[in-house]
Amino acid sequence: MTKRLLDYDPLTGVRTWFEYEQSTDKMLITTDQTAELVNEVLDNNAEMRQDADYSKNGIKNDMWHYARIPNGVALEIKKKYGLDMFSAKPDWKSILKIINRDYPMLKVTEKTHA
C-alpha cells in the first residue's frame, strides 16, 4: 500500500492522506489530526476552565465561550452520533448534550449549558 501526505494545515494540525492499494486497485483519501495539537487544545481548555472570571465575564457580555472542539473530535461526533456541527443548521442542543456527557474536556467552563 502506498500512502502519501497530500496536505498539512499547521493551524488545525489536520493532515490529508492519499492511499493506493495496487492489489485491489483502490484509492482512499483520509484525514487525521496531530495528537500534539489536540493535546494543546485540551490543555488550554483545562486552564480556561480554572478561570471562573473568564466564563463569568463572557456571560455578562452576552458572549459565553463554552467549548473548543478540535476538528478530529467534530468528525468523531459526526461519525458516532450523526451530528454535523458544520452543517447549515446544526442541532446545538444535541451537540451540547453530548459534549457535557461524553466530552467534558472540550469545555472551557465548569458551568453547564442547558
Residue frames as qw, qx, qy, qz and C-alpha x, y, z in Angstrom:
[[0.000, 0.890, 0.456, 0.000, 0.00, 0.00, 0.00],
 [0.395, 0.277, 0.003, 0.876, 1.26, 3.43, -0.95],
 [0.242, -0.848, -0.439, 0.171, 0.43, 6.25, 1.46],
 [0.421, 0.262, 0.041, 0.867, 1.34, 9.85, 0.70],
 [0.110, -0.612, -0.405, 0.670, 0.72, 13.10, 2.51],
 [0.303, 0.651, 0.488, 0.497, -1.34, 15.43, 0.31],
 [0.056, -0.742, -0.029, -0.667, -1.79, 18.37, 2.66],
 [0.512, -0.345, -0.575, 0.537, -0.98, 19.57, 6.16],
 [0.123, -0.826, -0.175, -0.521, -2.70, 22.52, 7.83],
 [0.437, 0.124, -0.572, 0.683, -0.40, 23.80, 10.60],
 [0.311, -0.338, 0.153, -0.875, -3.23, 25.88, 12.08],
 [0.821, -0.219, 0.024, -0.526, -5.52, 22.92, 12.78],
 [0.346, -0.422, 0.837, -0.040, -2.99, 20.08, 12.66],
 [0.834, 0.317, 0.353, -0.281, -5.16, 18.30, 10.07],
 [0.146, -0.407, 0.767, 0.474, -3.32, 16.08, 7.61],
 [0.806, 0.395, 0.075, -0.435, -4.83, 14.76, 4.38],
 [0.393, -0.360, 0.814, 0.230, -3.52, 11.44, 3.08],
 [0.737, 0.390, -0.308, -0.458, -3.78, 9.59, -0.22],
 [0.522, -0.291, 0.801, -0.030, -3.58, 5.79, -0.10],
 [0.697, 0.398, -0.385, -0.456, -3.44, 3.37, -3.01],
 [0.679, -0.209, 0.700, -0.076, -3.66, -0.41, -2.78],
 [0.261, 0.449, -0.655, -0.549, -2.32, -1.82, -6.03],
 [0.071, 0.015, 0.997, 0.040, -3.57, -5.39, -5.47],
 [0.206, 0.578, 0.753, -0.239, -7.20, -4.22, -5.24],
 [0.222, 0.360, 0.373, 0.826, -6.77, -1.08, -7.36],
 [0.276, -0.828, -0.486, -0.040, -8.46, 1.01, -4.64],
 [0.272, 0.381, -0.185, 0.864, -7.74, 4.59, -3.70],
 [0.437, -0.722, -0.522, 0.125, -8.62, 6.23, -0.40],
 [0.167, 0.542, -0.179, 0.804, -8.31, 9.80, 0.84],
 [0.586, -0.595, -0.524, 0.168, -8.33, 10.19, 4.63],
 [0.024, 0.751, -0.222, 0.622, -7.70, 12.93, 7.16],
 [0.692, -0.438, -0.479, 0.318, -6.37, 12.88, 10.69],
 [0.110, -0.924, 0.089, -0.354, -5.30, 15.45, 13.24],
 [0.487, 0.372, -0.619, 0.491, -1.98, 15.55, 15.04],
 [0.634, -0.531, -0.537, 0.169, -2.18, 14.48, 18.68],
 [0.422, -0.100, -0.237, 0.869, 0.13, 17.34, 19.68],
 [0.137, -0.268, -0.172, -0.938, -2.35, 19.94, 18.54],
 [0.606, -0.492, -0.515, -0.356, -5.34, 18.17, 20.10],
 [0.655, -0.372, -0.476, 0.454, -3.47, 17.85, 23.41],
 [0.236, 0.057, -0.098, 0.965, -2.54, 21.53, 23.26],
 [0.367, -0.408, -0.323, -0.771, -6.22, 22.47, 22.82],
 [0.705, -0.472, -0.524, -0.076, -7.29, 20.19, 25.69],
 [0.556, -0.212, -0.378, 0.709, -4.59, 21.57, 28.00],
 [0.022, 0.179, 0.041, 0.983, -5.62, 25.12, 27.12],
 [0.524, -0.475, -0.465, -0.533, -9.29, 24.24, 27.75],
 [0.682, -0.414, -0.531, 0.286, -8.36, 22.93, 31.22],
 [0.341, -0.067, -0.213, 0.913, -6.57, 26.20, 32.02],
 [0.216, -0.297, -0.239, -0.899, -9.57, 28.24, 30.88],
 [0.611, -0.480, -0.589, -0.223, -11.96, 26.11, 33.00],
 [0.572, -0.320, -0.477, 0.586, -9.95, 27.07, 36.08],
 [0.109, 0.003, -0.040, 0.993, -10.51, 30.80, 35.41],
 [0.074, 0.602, 0.762, -0.227, -14.02, 31.43, 36.77],
 [0.070, 0.666, 0.066, -0.739, -13.85, 35.09, 35.70],
 [0.018, -0.175, 0.702, 0.690, -13.38, 34.09, 32.06],
 [0.061, -0.408, -0.883, -0.224, -16.74, 32.34, 31.96],
 [0.079, -0.696, -0.538, 0.470, -18.48, 34.93, 34.14],
 [0.016, -0.538, 0.173, 0.825, -17.28, 37.85, 32.01],
 [0.018, -0.025, -0.789, -0.613, -18.38, 36.10, 28.84],
 [0.071, -0.574, -0.815, 0.012, -21.89, 35.55, 30.20],
 [0.084, -0.702, -0.287, 0.647, -22.08, 39.19, 31.34],
 [0.045, 0.486, -0.379, -0.787, -21.05, 40.37, 27.87],
 [0.764, 0.392, 0.210, -0.468, -23.61, 38.10, 26.19],
 [0.662, 0.544, -0.503, -0.113, -20.89, 36.00, 24.53],
 [0.735, -0.469, 0.467, -0.148, -20.30, 32.83, 26.51],
 [0.424, 0.511, -0.738, -0.123, -17.34, 30.79, 25.26],
 [0.872, -0.249, 0.191, -0.376, -18.47, 27.27, 26.06],
 [0.882, -0.132, 0.417, 0.177, -16.09, 24.84, 24.33],
 [0.217, 0.694, -0.560, -0.396, -13.19, 24.47, 21.91],
 [0.897, 0.117, 0.407, -0.126, -13.57, 21.44, 19.68],
 [0.206, -0.453, 0.698, 0.515, -10.69, 20.10, 17.58],
 [0.578, 0.332, -0.399, -0.630, -11.69, 19.16, 14.02],
 [0.328, 0.146, -0.932, -0.045, -10.91, 15.49, 14.66],
 [0.115, 0.211, 0.809, -0.537, -13.36, 15.41, 17.56],
 [0.489, 0.375, 0.062, -0.785, -16.02, 17.20, 15.50],
 [0.536, 0.282, -0.671, -0.429, -15.64, 14.46, 12.87],
 [0.155, 0.010, -0.956, 0.249, -15.82, 11.77, 15.57],
 [0.322, 0.296, 0.544, -0.716, -19.08, 13.26, 16.89],
 [0.562, 0.372, -0.270, -0.688, -20.46, 13.31, 13.35],
 [0.446, 0.211, -0.850, -0.186, -19.50, 9.67, 12.79],
 [0.091, -0.073, -0.905, 0.408, -20.70, 8.38, 16.19],
 [0.165, 0.463, 0.626, -0.605, -23.87, 10.44, 16.60],
 [0.314, 0.554, 0.636, 0.436, -24.69, 11.74, 13.13],
 [0.099, -0.929, -0.251, 0.253, -24.46, 15.36, 14.35],
 [0.601, 0.356, 0.161, 0.697, -22.69, 17.74, 11.98],
 [0.258, -0.753, -0.254, 0.550, -21.70, 20.96, 13.69],
 [0.183, -0.315, 0.386, 0.847, -20.58, 22.38, 10.34],
 [0.184, 0.507, 0.775, 0.328, -23.97, 21.97, 8.67],
 [0.032, -0.479, -0.227, -0.847, -26.17, 24.94, 7.79],
 [0.566, -0.544, 0.033, -0.619, -28.41, 24.28, 10.81],
 [0.377, 0.183, -0.855, 0.306, -26.55, 22.26, 13.45],
 [0.671, -0.566, -0.417, -0.238, -28.56, 20.65, 16.26],
 [0.159, 0.564, -0.514, 0.627, -26.70, 22.52, 19.01],
 [0.692, -0.446, 0.243, -0.514, -28.97, 21.25, 21.78],
 [0.999, -0.012, -0.032, -0.007, -27.99, 17.63, 21.00],
 [0.636, 0.506, -0.347, 0.468, -24.35, 18.55, 20.38],
 [0.145, -0.627, 0.433, -0.631, -24.08, 20.32, 23.75],
 [0.870, -0.323, 0.153, -0.338, -25.73, 17.37, 25.49],
 [0.949, 0.179, -0.155, 0.209, -23.10, 15.03, 24.01],
 [0.354, 0.605, -0.394, 0.594, -20.26, 17.41, 24.91],
 [0.461, -0.585, 0.347, -0.571, -21.50, 17.65, 28.50],
 [0.940, -0.197, 0.163, -0.224, -21.91, 13.88, 28.81],
 [0.959, 0.123, 0.107, 0.230, -19.07, 12.39, 26.75],
 [0.620, 0.412, -0.027, 0.667, -16.55, 15.17, 26.05],
 [0.341, -0.908, -0.213, 0.118, -16.34, 17.43, 29.13],
 [0.615, -0.366, 0.185, 0.673, -12.66, 18.08, 28.39],
 [0.339, 0.465, 0.427, 0.698, -13.76, 20.22, 25.43],
 [0.202, -0.901, -0.365, -0.119, -15.49, 22.70, 27.71],
 [0.389, 0.371, -0.258, 0.803, -13.74, 25.93, 28.74],
 [0.388, -0.459, 0.198, -0.774, -16.15, 26.47, 31.65],
 [0.009, -0.004, 0.935, -0.353, -17.25, 24.47, 34.68],
 [0.504, 0.263, 0.321, -0.757, -20.85, 25.60, 34.08],
 [0.310, 0.196, 0.896, 0.252, -23.32, 23.58, 32.02],
 [0.315, 0.134, -0.258, -0.904, -25.43, 24.94, 29.21],
 [0.485, 0.221, 0.764, -0.364, -28.97, 23.57, 29.38]]
